[in-house]
Amino acid sequence: MVPGLVPAAICFAVAGKLLVDLKAASAEELQEQDSWSIGLGDLVVAFPATSEKTNSEHLALVRATRSWRKGIRAFVAVNFVVDDMLVAEGQHHNELYTYFPDQYEGRSQYPGDSRAALAPLLAHKALAGQYKWLLYGDDDTLWFLSGVVELLQKLDPAMPYIITDSAYWHHWSAPSHERFELDGPPQCLPCNFNTSNWEELPGAQFTPPIGCPCQPQLLCAADQRHIIDPACEFPRHNDPVYSIDGGAGAIISHSLLEKLDSEKMTGCVLAESGTAGDHLFSNCMWQAGFAMTAPLFDRMPASVHPQQRLFNPGVFNRLVHDGSRTDIITHLL
């Protein structure tokens, strides 16, 4: 599919695992600054080759993205040995290719799912952390960079963020037509969210907490529906599913990937099971103490007001006729 655009914790153990140790900051400490300098040179996009495509089909997709990603670097994880000709081609187009083999344990839908889940970490290592934000999606995810830059000017790259408002969030008992992107997935608000403009809709599924950074226990404490396990364990495969939508994608801060333990994260991905690479990634992020944060809005996030969704507008009419937000949303659609 070709969707529109295209989610951090203190010392916290989930399901017996502790993958990262962070010190949380209060929202008050981080609300003093409300804008950050960001340019195309601060971005990198990661493409995780999925194994249902042949090598030639995958490379054709990567090459087709060059028209919209001029000015930013690209990292491409592939399931074949990278030869000198491809290295030279990549250098000409600001692309870096890395080999990561398919996995055939049957833990998820495709043999390339582990590679897809690890693509952000592989990119961080290959680029030596020389970027501020990483755009993470499928091979055919389309990003509108003017909107991305405008959005990220309002977010601190030094905060461990997974930014998205498009998530798989459903319970196994939900009707089949409702098992994709239900409103109200557990997410945090950004640190500098202005709560004075808060407008909660009647009957909202979930009231997001401010997360600096976003922690699983913050979301569990805010989950008055009691859908998440009382022990705050990550929702397991299909009961329910809680995952970023890889097709819509997510934006990940340098700070988050810098704080991950590479060895433990890799071990987690290679041991977990899930529906696809995005689900494996989300599983292990939760175990590492990181959860999704909604993009910054003047009034409310998409988890409360779905008509304001920026990542993958889907079947809804996402254009909001509001002078304060229409410009960025039309750039992102």
C-alpha positions in Angstrom: 0.0 0.0 0.0 1.0 3.6 -0.4 -0.5 5.5 2.5 -0.3 9.2 3.2 2.2 10.0 5.9 3.1 8.4 8.2 4.8 5.9 17.3 10.7 6.2 26.6 10.9 5.4 30.0 12.5 5.6 33.5 14.0 2.5 35.0 11.1 0.1 34.5 10.9 -3.7 34.0 8.2 -5.2 31.9 7.6 -8.9 31.7 10.8 -9.5 33.6 12.9 -7.5 31.1 14.8 -4.3 31.6 16.4 -2.9 28.4 17.0 0.8 29.1 17.4 3.1 32.1 16.2 6.7 31.7 15.5 9.6 34.0 12.1 11.1 33.5 11.8 14.9 33.3 8.7 16.8 34.4 6.5 18.5 31.8 7.2 21.9 33.5 10.9 21.5 33.0 10.5 21.0 29.3 7.7 23.5 28.4 10.0 26.5 28.4 11.2 25.9 24.9 8.5 25.4 22.2 10.5 25.4 19.0 13.6 23.7 17.6 15.7 24.3 14.5 15.3 21.5 12.0 16.2 21.1 8.3 16.3 18.3 5.8 19.9 17.5 6.7 18.7 16.5 10.2 16.5 13.7 8.8 17.2 10.2 7.7 14.7 7.8 6.2 15.0 4.0 6.9 13.7 1.5 4.4 13.3 -2.1 5.7 13.1 -4.5 2.7 10.2 -6.9 3.1 10.8 -10.4 1.8 7.6 -10.9 -0.1 9.2 -8.6 -2.7 12.0 -9.7 -5.0 15.3 -7.9 -5.0 14.4 -6.1 -8.2 11.0 -5.1 -6.9 12.4 -3.7 -3.7 15.2 -1.8 -5.4 12.6 -0.3 -7.8 10.6 1.0 -4.8 13.7 2.5 -3.2 14.7 4.2 -6.5 11.2 5.5 -7.0 11.4 7.4 -3.6 14.3 9.5 -4.8 11.9 12.1 -6.2 10.4 13.1 -2.8 13.5 12.5 -0.6 16.0 14.9 -2.2 18.1 16.5 0.5 17.8 13.7 3.1 19.8 10.6 3.6 18.4 7.1 3.2 19.3 3.8 4.9 18.2 0.6 3.2 18.3 -2.8 4.9 18.3 -5.6 2.4 18.2 -9.4 2.3 21.0 -9.8 -0.2 24.7 -9.2 -0.3 25.5 -5.6 -1.3 27.9 -5.4 -4.3 30.2 -2.6 -5.3 27.9 -1.4 -8.0 25.0 -0.9 -5.6 27.4 0.8 -3.1 28.4 3.3 -5.8 24.8 3.9 -6.9 23.9 4.5 -3.2 26.7 7.0 -2.8 25.4 9.0 -5.8 21.9 9.2 -4.3 22.8 9.6 -0.7 21.8 6.0 0.2 23.5 3.5 2.5 22.8 -0.2 2.1 23.2 -2.8 4.8 22.7 -6.6 4.7 20.5 -8.3 7.3 19.4 -11.9 6.5 15.8 -13.2 6.5 14.6 -15.1 9.5 12.5 -18.3 8.9 11.4 -19.2 12.4 7.7 -18.6 11.6 7.4 -16.0 14.4 5.6 -13.5 12.2 4.1 -13.1 8.7 7.2 -12.5 6.6 10.8 -13.7 6.8 11.9 -10.0 6.6 9.9 -8.9 9.6 12.9 -9.1 12.0 14.9 -6.9 9.6 12.0 -4.4 9.4 11.8 -4.3 13.2 15.6 -3.6 13.5 15.9 -1.2 10.6 15.9 1.9 12.9 18.6 0.5 15.1 20.7 -0.7 12.1 20.4 2.8 10.6 21.4 4.5 13.8 24.5 2.3 14.0 25.4 2.7 10.3 25.1 6.5 10.4 26.9 6.8 13.7 24.0 8.7 15.1 24.6 11.7 12.9 21.0 12.9 12.5 18.1 14.3 14.7 15.1 12.4 13.5 14.6 9.1 11.7 11.5 8.5 9.4 10.5 4.9 9.8 7.9 3.2 7.5 7.5 0.6 4.8 9.3 0.6 1.5 6.3 2.3 -0.2 5.5 4.9 2.6 5.3 8.4 1.2 6.6 11.3 3.3 5.8 15.0 2.6 8.9 16.6 3.9 7.7 20.2 4.3 5.0 18.9 6.7 7.5 16.7 8.5 9.9 19.6 9.1 7.0 21.9 10.2 5.8 19.3 12.7 9.3 18.5 14.1 10.1 22.2 14.8 7.7 21.8 17.7 9.3 18.7 19.1 12.6 18.2 21.0 15.0 15.6 19.4 16.7 15.2 22.7 13.6 13.6 24.1 13.2 9.8 23.5 10.2 10.0 21.1 8.2 7.6 18.9 5.9 10.0 17.1 2.8 8.7 15.3 -1.0 8.9 15.6 -1.7 5.8 13.4 -1.7 2.5 15.3 -3.1 -1.0 15.1 -5.3 -1.1 18.2 -8.0 -3.7 18.5 -9.2 -6.5 20.7 -9.7 -10.0 19.4 -13.4 -9.8 20.2 -13.9 -6.7 18.0 -15.9 -7.2 14.8 -13.6 -7.9 11.8 -14.4 -4.5 10.2 -13.2 -2.7 13.3 -9.9 -4.4 13.7 -7.8 -1.7 12.2 -6.8 1.6 13.7 -9.6 2.0 16.2 -9.7 5.4 17.9 -8.1 5.8 21.3 -4.8 3.8 21.2 -2.8 4.4 24.4 -0.4 7.3 23.6 1.2 10.1 25.4 1.1 13.8 24.7 4.4 15.6 23.9 6.2 17.4 26.7 5.4 20.9 25.5 1.7 20.2 24.8 -0.3 23.2 25.9 -3.0 21.8 28.2 -4.7 25.2 28.6 -6.3 24.6 25.2 -7.4 21.1 26.0 -10.7 20.1 24.6 -11.7 16.6 25.4 -14.5 15.1 23.4 -17.4 13.5 25.3 -17.0 9.8 25.4 -13.3 9.9 24.4 -11.8 6.4 24.5 -8.5 7.4 26.1 -7.2 10.6 27.8 -3.5 10.7 27.0 -1.0 11.7 29.7 1.9 14.1 29.1 5.0 11.9 28.8 8.6 13.2 29.3 9.4 10.6 28.1 6.4 8.4 27.4 6.4 5.4 29.7 4.4 2.2 29.6 3.3 2.7 33.2 2.0 6.2 32.4 -0.3 4.7 29.7 -1.3 1.8 32.0 -2.3 4.2 34.7 -4.4 6.2 32.2 -6.1 3.1 30.8 -9.4 3.3 32.6 -10.8 0.7 30.2 -8.6 -2.0 31.7 -7.7 -3.4 28.4 -4.0 -3.6 29.1 -2.9 -6.4 31.5 -3.0 -5.2 35.2 0.8 -5.9 35.4 1.3 -3.4 32.6 2.6 -6.2 30.3 2.6 -5.4 26.6 -0.7 -6.7 24.9 0.1 -9.9 23.3 -0.4 -10.9 19.6 -4.1 -10.6 18.8 -5.3 -10.2 22.4 -5.2 -7.3 21.7 -2.9 -5.9 19.1 -1.1 -2.6 19.9 1.5 -1.5 17.4 2.6 1.3 15.2 1.2 1.1 11.7 4.4 0.4 9.6 2.7 1.5 6.4 1.8 4.9 7.9 5.1 5.0 9.7 6.5 6.8 12.7 9.2 9.4 13.4 11.8 8.3 15.9 14.2 10.7 17.7 17.9 10.3 17.8 17.8 10.3 21.6 15.5 7.2 21.7 17.8 5.1 19.5 20.9 6.3 21.3 19.5 5.0 24.6 18.6 1.5 23.4 20.8 -1.4 24.2 21.6 -2.8 20.8 22.3 -6.3 21.9 19.2 -6.6 24.1 17.0 -5.0 21.5 18.2 -7.4 18.8 17.7 -10.4 21.1 14.2 -9.2 21.9 13.3 -8.9 18.2 14.7 -12.3 17.3 12.8 -13.9 20.2 9.4 -12.2 20.0 6.4 -13.1 17.8 3.9 -10.8 16.2 1.9 -10.0 13.1 4.7 -8.2 11.2 7.9 -6.2 11.7 6.1 -3.1 13.0 4.5 -5.3 15.7 7.8 -6.8 16.7 9.3 -3.3 16.9 6.4 -2.1 19.1 6.6 -5.2 21.3 10.3 -4.6 22.0 10.0 -0.8 22.4 7.4 -1.4 25.2 9.7 -3.9 26.9 12.5 -1.3 26.6 10.3 1.3 28.3 9.2 3.3 25.3 5.7 4.0 24.0 4.1 6.1 21.3 3.6 9.8 21.5 1.0 11.6 19.5 2.0 14.5 17.2 1.7 18.0 18.7 -1.6 19.9 18.2 -2.9 23.2 19.5 -5.9 21.5 21.0 -6.0 17.7 21.1 -4.3 14.7 19.6 -5.9 12.2 17.1 -6.4 9.7 19.8 -9.1 12.0 21.1 -10.1 13.7 17.9 -9.5 11.3 14.9 -10.3 13.9 12.3 -6.9 15.5 13.1 -4.8 12.5 12.3 -1.6 13.3 10.4 -0.2 9.9 9.8 -2.2 7.9 7.3 -5.6 9.7 7.1 -7.2 6.4 6.0 -10.9 6.3 5.2 -11.7 9.5 7.1 -11.7 13.0 5.7 -8.7 14.3 7.6 -8.7 17.8 6.2 -9.5 20.1 9.2 -10.8 23.5 8.1 -9.1 25.4 10.9 -6.8 28.2 10.0 -4.2 27.3 12.7 -3.8 23.7 11.5 -4.9 23.3 7.9 -1.6 24.3 6.3 0.5 21.6 8.0 -2.2 18.9 7.6 -2.5 19.5 3.9 1.3 19.2 3.6 1.2 15.9 5.4 -1.7 14.4 3.5 
